[in-house]
Amino acid sequence: MTAQEMFEELGFRKNTSICYGKDHIVYEKAIGNEEDDCGFDIFTVEFKDKIFTYHNTWNSAIKTNVAILRAINKQFEELGWLDD
């Protein structure tokens, strides 16, 4: 299974904007929040220049699970970042 497939199983979609490519990958997941006046939050996992970020719309700390970590690690592997 590819990293993209793993992220898709977790409800993320790969952003295919022309701004991103082979060396700059972004996955996004929108989550509705009925208790919050804002209505939704967007979780983003971004890979660029051997650095990844995982954040929400408000750039706050995010709780995660092993499935997300496995998908992130798989993306590292596919990008060849674990070879260094």
N, C-alpha and C positions, 0 to 999 in steps of 0.2 A: 504494500500500500504506500502511495506517495504522501508527502507532507500535505500537499493540497487536498488530497482525499481525506486525510485525517482531520484537517481543519474544517472541511465541509461537513464531515460527520458531527462535528461539534457546533455546527450552525454558523460558521464563518464563511464568507465568500472572499475570493481573491479579487482585489481591486486591479482591473485590467486597464486602467488609465494609461495613456501614452507616457505619463510621467514615470511610470514604473516599468521595470524590465527584468532581465535575468539576474542582475546584481542588486536590484532594489525591489523587494517583494513586500506587499502589504495585504494582510487579511483583516476583514472587518466583520463585526457582528453587532446588529442593532437589537437592543432589548427594551421592550416596553416596560414602563414603570407607572402603574396606575396610582400609586401613593404619592408620587412626585409631580409637582405642577409642570415640570419640563416634559413629561410624557415619555421620554425614551433616553437611552444612553447608548453610545457606540463604543464598543471595545475594539481596539486596534492592536495588532501584532505586526511589527515592522522589522525587516531585516535589511541592513545596509552597512557596507564597509566593516564587516565582521562584528557588528554591534546589533543587538535587537532591543526593541522597546515593546513593552506591553502596558497599555494604559487605556483609560476610559476618557470620555469627553471632558471630564473635570480634572484629568491628570492626577487622580488620587490613587492610593494603593489599591491593589486588586487581589482578592482571594482567588486562588487557582487550585487546580487538581492535577493528578498525575496524567490524565489524558491530554491536557494542554501542554504539560511539560514534555510528554512523548512526541507530540506534534512539533513542538519547537526544536527538540533534539533532532528529529528526523529532517527538518529543514536545514539545520546546521550541517548534518551529514550530506545532504544533497548539494549544498553549496560548497562543500569541501572545507568547511571551517574547522572541522575536528582533526584535520590532518596536520595542523601546525603545532 
